[in-house]
Amino acid sequence: MIHGGSHIIFSRKDVRPAQTRLLLDKGYLPVSLDHRMCPEVKLLDGPMVDILDALRWAREELPRLVSERFGLDVDEERLAVVGWSSGGQLAMSLGWTAPSKGIKPPDVILAFYGPSDYEDPCKFCSSLSQTLRVLIIILVWKHPVQPVGAEDKGLQYDVLEVIQDEPITGYGIVGAWEPLSDPRIETDPRTRIVLHNNWKAQTLPIIIRGLPSRKAAAKMAPRDWNNLEQPTTEELVPCSPRAQIKRGNFRTPTFFIHGTNDELVPWQQTQGTFEALREQGVATELVLVKGAPHVCDLSSDPDSDGWKATLRAYEFMDSYIF
């Protein structure tokens, strides 16, 4: 279980209680993971490495520890990974990083409203055959986005203000439930980075290349850290699920959930990644939750569309685990 806040905030404590209970009732052993956070480390060097280490640990060490401490049997051959928001990208990254290190990848992945296409979209611009879906993705990564309820009000700030000298593995001042409705997301320097990424189109530069602390930046050539150039395609491909799918490096059955009123990650991006998986012959399903925001799985009301989508996701997972 991997919980994301653009790889920058939240922690393993931001679990979905109703979903945890559901997993326990089904016979799963849920394990919630922390990882080093961006931008103190780059996505490729920190979070993706840590999640891969956690997968190795779950396969090789966890069964023995649980047996010795609790007397329970854990089957290391049957393992699923669930990721929320940026945790969805991390969950999917195991599909190509694990085999490259000789580790068995997850048997199935659930990706809840996560980013899945980091590859530089500029290479599509000259193609007249590309669809509106691709154009929307271009706008998201390359141009400012104003999340509803947290629009840019012209705040003056230094994005390096809260960057630590050493990596951190959790940051939870603002809860993961409805972060955009919490006014502290604009005033707390670290949570504001999530908005900064959208306001200034800085998501990719910050998570792919990282940011220095003020102390480290003082030793570098002066530059505008609030407005960085976009990464190259070569930098993006190793982190991008869809790029890896297209290259045939991803074979793990994957279920997607995404709200059609997502204010942070466009549902069209997930739709495109779902279609890319189908084209590669990889088992996959997608549920779009009509009118739902980014965090579309909070309710456990059996009549809610979000809960119905969640149950379908776990049924998909069951089919590959049991």
N, C-alpha and C positions, 0 to 999 in steps of 0.2 A: 504494500500500500504506500503510494508515493503522493505527497500533497504538494501542490505547487502554488507559487505566487510570483509568476514570471521568473522563477529560479532565484528570487531575491528575498522574499519574506515567507512567513509561516513555518511550521515545523511538523514533526511526526505526531504531535498531540492534536492536530487539526483533523481528527477523524470524523467519519459519519457514524454516530452511535447506532442508528437503526440498521445501517448496512453491516456494521460490525456484528451486531446480534444475528443478522440474517446469515452471515458467513459461519458463525459459531454453530447455529442451528443446523447448518448443512454439513458440518463435520470438518470445516476448514480451521486451520490455525492462522489467524490474521497476525501479521507482523508489519508494523508501521515504521518507515525508514526516514532517517535524517541524512543529509548530505551537505558537503561544503557548498556555500551559496555564492552565486554571482552577485556583484561583479568583482569581489576580492579575488576570485579565480575565474578562469574562462570556463565556459560550459563544457568544452571537450576535455579539459584537464581536471576539472573538479567534480561537478554533479554526475557526469556520465561515468567517470572512473569509480566513484563511490557506489553508485547503484550497481555497477558490474561486480564490485567487490562484495556487495550485499547478496547478490545472486549466488556467487561462489560460496559464500558463508552459509546461505540457506540450503544449498545442495550438499555441502560437505561437513558443516559443523553443527548446524541447528538440530538435526535429529538426535545426535548424541547428547547435546545439552538438555533437550527436553526429556529424553529418556532418563538421564541421570537425576534430574531435579524433580520431575513430576511423574515419572513412570509411564509416560505416554509414548505411543509409537507414532512417528511422523514419517510419511513416505516422501523421501527427497526426490523421487522420480516423477512426482505429480505436483507441479508448481505453476501457479497463475500469478500474474502481476496486474495490479489495478493502479491507474494514475489519474489524478484530477488536475485539470488546467495544465500548467507547465509540467506537472508530474506525468501527464499523458505522453508528452514527448520523451521523457526519461524512460517510462515504461517501454515505449516502442523502441528506444535505442538499444535495448537488450537483444532485440531481434537480429541485429547485425554485429554488435560489439561482442556478444558472448561467443558465437561461433568463431570469430577471429582470434579468440584467446583459448579455444579448445574447451569451452564450457557449454553445456547443454542449455539452449535458450529456454525461456518460459514455454510452457505447453499452450498457453493462451494468454492474451492481453486484453484488458478492458481500458479504453482510453476515453475519459470523460472530458469533453469540451477543451481539448488541448491543441496547441499549435502543432502542425505536422508538415509544413512546407516552408523551410528557411531558404531554399535555393534562390539565388538572385533572379528575380522575375524579369529583369531588363532584357534577357535574351529572348523573351517572348514578344517584345514590343513590336518587332518588325513583321510579325506574322499576322496577316489579316484573317486567318482562319481561327484564331483564338477566341474563346467565348467570353461573355461578360464575367463569368466566374473568375477567370484569370485576371481580368482587369481589376476586379474588386481586390484580389490579393495584392496586386501591384500597389494599389492605393494604401492598403493597410501597412505594408512594410516600408514604403518609400515616402509617404506623406503623413502629415499630422492627423491624428484621430482624436475626437473629443468625446470621451465616454459620457453617456447621459447621466447627469447628476454630479459629475466631477469634471466639468469643462475647465479649460485653461482660463484663469482670471487675470493673467499677466503677473503672476507671482514672481518675485525676484529671489533667486536662490542659487547656491553653488552645489552642483550634484555631487561633488567630492566631500561635502561636509561630513557625511556619516560613513564613508568608506573606511574600513578598519585596516590596520597594518597587517593583521593576520586573519585568515578565513574564519567565518562563523558558520554554525550549523543550524541555527534557528533564530527567528525573530517574530514575535507574536503580539506586538502591541495592538494591532488591529486584527480582529478575528476573521477567519476564513469564510464565515457564513455569508455576510453581505458587506464585503469590504468597501464598496463604492458609496454605501449609505452612511459610513462612519466618517465624521468630519475630520478625524485625525489623519486620514489618508493624505490630506493636503498639507497639514502642519507638521506631521512627524517626518523628519528628513529621509528616513529609509523607505517608509511606505510611499512617500511622494515620488520615489524613483520609478515606481510602477506607472504612475500617471505621467511623469516626465517622458518615459519611453513612448507613450502614446502621443502626448502633446507635441513632442519634437521629433517623432519618427526615429527614436534612438534604441528601440528594442534590440535590433540585431547588432549594432556596434557595441552595445554594453554587454550583452550576454556572450557574444562570440569572442570579443577581444578583451573584455574586462575593463576595470577602472582602477587607477592607483589611489592610495590614500593621499591626503594632502602632503604628508611627510615625504612620500615617494615622489609625488608630482613636483615637489620643489626642486628635485634633482634632475628633472627632465626639461627639455626645451619647452618654452611657453606655448600653450595651445588652448583653444576653447573647448574644454571638456564637456560643456553642455551641448555642443553641436559637432558631433564626430562624423566622419565620412562612413559610408556603408561598407561592409565587408565584401570581399570578392567572392565569386562563385566557388573558387577553390577552398576558401575558408568555410563556406556554408555547407557544402555537400557532406562532410563527415558527420554533421549534426542533424541533418534533415531527413526525417522519415521518408518523405515522398521521393527524395533523390535516391535513397537506398532501395526503395521499392522498385523504382524504374530500372535500377542497375541489377536487379535480381538478387539482392543481398538480404531480403527480408521475406521469410516464409511462415511466420507465426500467425495462427488464426487470431483475428482481432475484431473486437466489437466497439463501435463508436456510438456515443450519445452527444448530441449538441442541440442547444436551443436556437431557434430561428431568430431570436431577438438578442443574440449575444452582443454585448457592447464592447468586448475586448478581442475576441477571436471570431472571425466570420465563419458562419456555418458552411459557406461555400468551399472553404479550404478543406474542411473535413470531408465534404461530399467528394471533392476531387481526389483526396487520398484514398477514400473508400473505393472509388472507381478505378484508381491505379492498382489497388490490390486485386480487384476482380479481373482486371486485364492480365495480371500476372498469374492468375489461377490460385490465389491464396484465399482460404476461407475467411469470409468477413461479413458483417452485418452492420447496418447503420439505422439508428432511430433519431429522427429530428423531432424535437419537442416544440410544437407550434407555439410561437409567441413567448417562449421562455428566455430568460436572461442568461448570462454567462454561467452562473451557479444555478443549474436547473434541476438538481437532484436532492434538494434539502428536505422536501416533504416526504413523510412516510404514510401519508393518507392513501389508502388503497384505491381511492377514486381519482387521485391526481395523475396527470400524464407523466410527470417526472418519475413517480414511483413505479408506474407501469413500465416505463422504459428501463428503469433500474432492474426490475425483476427479469425482464427479457435479457438484459446483459448478463445477469448471474446464471440464468438458465443456459445461455450460450456457453458460459464458462464451465458449468457442470458437465456439458456434453463432451468436453475435452479432458476433464479431470476424472470423472467417475465412469 
